[in-house]
Amino acid sequence: MISEREFFEYKSIGILKLNLPPEIMKLSNKFLDEVTDYLNYYFGSKFADQPIEKRIHSLALESRNEIGKMYQVVRRFPGMKQLACHDWFVAISKKLMETNVVSCCNFVAARFDFPGESKYATAPHQDFPYIQGSPDALTFWVPFVEVPFEVGAPSYVPESHLDGPQSVIESEINNSNGTASVEAVDLRKWSALEFKKIEVKRSECLVFSTNLIHKSEPNLSDYCRITTQLRFDNLLNKVSWSKGFPEGLYLNQKLSASYPELVSKSL
């Protein structure tokens, strides 16, 4: 599944790039077929001659609100649900978290990041304050398109996970952009850190600690970046157990309700 070298690389750096097996690629293609069927029903043959990532961008330029509805819809697609609990991801999660029981995050969705659209971009952050779960949790960053640097390949700070979850400042929960609900106390310091970009092929994924500092990079291409983030936490982690296995902002559970020691103050 993963080698000992990869295991120690994850532990030391906080991130791995992995090749996706054929069964995951099959589900990835199934999801894109479901997206295509959805578009065909609501938009007919408009831009149907374009690759899916360019078609979505073209449709968004004409009707951004209508395309925006897909954020709500695609989390219900069977292909997405099947990806989110696939044995391949579960087995790797168990290995990297050194546990026998993992939890699949209930919130599963696709992201559609468009060229020139920066309001949903995320500043340097850790995933933990949003997802919570266990402090040793991890995220799989899975693309449905090629993600070279110009498409907004993710960037991260190697070894930044080693300090664990860091303090944040909370504001009111922003359901239109969850990342606006939390800000790192050391955001100015984090912004000055040396970030490493990493290209991701359609046939690859990243897995990284939810404590790894990372950020969104701008999409400078001519097509939509389509990805999903699948998250798993350790159900045998006693810290998480003592706090009732908190599930984060997608269930309107603020970090201050479950990990008040990590919240500095309210904005």
N, C-alpha and C positions, 0 to 999 in steps of 0.2 A: 504493500500500500504506500508507505513512505519509508525511506531508508533511515538508518541511524544518523547519517550525516545530515539529512534534511531535518530530522527531529532536533538535533543540537543547533542547527542553523536557526530554526524557528525560536528555540528557547533563547538564543543569544541575540538575534537581530530583531525578532518579533514579527517576521513576515516570510512567506514562502511563495514561489510561483510553481504551480503544478500543471501537468498536462491532464486534460479532461479525458476520461475513458469513453469508448464508443457509446455506452448506454446513457451517459450524461449528454453527449452531443445529440443523441436521438431525441431526448426530452427537450433539449434546447431548441431543436428544429420544430418539434411539436408545438412548443410555445409560440414560436414565430408564425407557424401556420394558423394558430388560433387568433393571433393578432391580425393576420391577413384576412381571415374570415370576418372578423369584426369590422375591419375597415371596408371590406367589400360590401357588407350589408348597409352600412351607414353612409358610405361615400361613393358607392358604385365603382365604376372603373376609373375614376379620376386618379391620375398619376400611377395607375396600376402597372405601367411599363417600367417603372423605376424600382431599383432595389428597395426593400422594406425600410431601411434606415433613411434613404433619401425621400421616399414617398411620405413618410411621417413628417419629415421636415417641410416638404412642400405643402402638405395639408395644414400644418401648423401655421405657416405663413399666411394662409388664407383664413383659417378659423382656429385660432389658438385655444379658445375656450372649449370647442368641441373635441379637439385632440386631448385637452386637459382631462376630459372625463375618463380617459384610459387609465389614469393613475388609480382610480377607484375600481375600475372593472377588471384589470388584468390580474389583480391579486386573487381573483376568484377562478381563474383559468385552471383546468386540471393539470396542464403542463407545469405551471408554476408551483402548484401544491405538491406535485410529484417530485419536483426538483428539491423542494424545501425539506423533505424528509428522506431523501434517497440514502440507501445504505452506504454508498461510497463516502458521502459527506459525514455521515454518522461515525463510520469506522475511523476516519482521519481525525475527527473531533475527539473521539475517545483516546486515541494515541497521543495527540498533542496536549490534551488536558490531563492525561494520565488518570483516567477514570473509567468505570464500568457502566455508568449511567449518565446519559446526556439529555438535555432538554432542547427541543426544536422551538425556536422563537415563534410565537403565534402570529406575529406580524410579518407577512411576506409580500413584497411588492416589487415592481419593476421601476427603474428610473429612466426617464427620457430627458437627456440633457442636450439642449439645442444650441447651435452656434449663436454667439452674440447675446445669449440670455444668461445673465450673471446673478439675478436676484435669488436663485435657489442654490447658488454655489456655497460651499461650506468653508468657513475660515479654519485655520488649524484647530484640531479638536481630537478628542478621544471618543470612541463610540460608547464607552461604558456609561456616561451620564444619561444617555438617551435610552439605551437598552437595559441597563442595570444587570439583572440576572446575577451571575457569579463573577467575582473579580478576575477569574482566570478564563473568562469566556473568549470566544473567537468569532471572526467574521469571514465568510467566503465572499469574495468580490468576483462575480461571474459575468463576463460580457456576452452579449448576443451578436456583437459586431466586432470587427477589427478595431483595436484601440491603440494606434500609434501615438506618439507624443502630441501631434497637432489635434487629435480628437479629444484631448483632455485626459491623457493617461494619469493615473493617480500619483501622488508624491507623498513621501513619508520621511520620518526622521529615524534612522536605524538606532536600535537599542533604547528608544524612548519609552518602551513599555516596561522597562525594568524597575521604574519608580512606582509602578502601580497606578491606580486611579488618582487623579489630581483634583485640587479644589476648583470649584466653578462658582459663577454668579448666576442666579436664576432670575427669569422674568416670568410673566404670565405665559401659559402654554399657548403657543402659536400653531394652530392645527393646519394652517396653510403652508407653513414652513417650520417643521419641528426644530431645525437647527438654530432658529432664532430664539428659542426658549432658553438656551444655555450658552454661556460664554466662559471660556477659561479665564481664571483669575490672572494667569500669566500670559494672556494672549499676545501682548506686545513682545514679550520675550520669546514666545513660541514662533511668532511671525519672523523673527530674525534668525531662527535656527537654519541649519543647512539641510534642505529637503532633497531627497533623491527621487527622481522620476523613474517610472518603470513602464515600459510598453507591454501591452497584453494582447496576445493573439486571440482570435475567435475560439481556438481550440485549447485555451489555457484559462486558468483562474488564479487568483491570489487568495491566500488565507493568512490572516493577521490577527494579532491580539487586539481585543477591544480597548486595550490601554495604549496602543501604538498611536503616536501623534501623526496625523496625516491631514490632507486637505484636498479640496477640489481644484483641479486645474481647468482653465478655460478651454472650451471646445472651439478651435479655430478652423475647423473643417467646413465642409458643405453638406454634412449629414448629421443625423441625430445619433448620439451615443446611447445605446440601449444596454442596460445592465440590471442585475439584481444583486442584493446583498442578503445572504443567508446566514443566520446567526444561531449559534449553539452555546449553551452554557452547561456547567458541571453540576448535576443534581446532587452530587456527593460533597459539594463544597460547604463546609460548616458555617462559613460566614453568610452565604446566601440562605442556607437553611434557617439560620437564627433570625433572619429578617423576613422570612415567609416567601422566599423566591420572588422578589419584586420583578415586574415585567416592563416597567419604564413608561416613557411619555406616550407611546401609542395607546396605552390604556389610561392616559391622563394621570399617571402616577409620577409625581415629581420626585427628583432625587432627594429633596429635603425630607420627604415622608419616609424614605427607606434608609438613606445614608446621610443623615443630617450632618455628620462629621465632615463631609466633603463639600458642604455648601458654605460659602463665605458670607454672603449677604444677598439681599434682594436688590434688584435694580430700582 
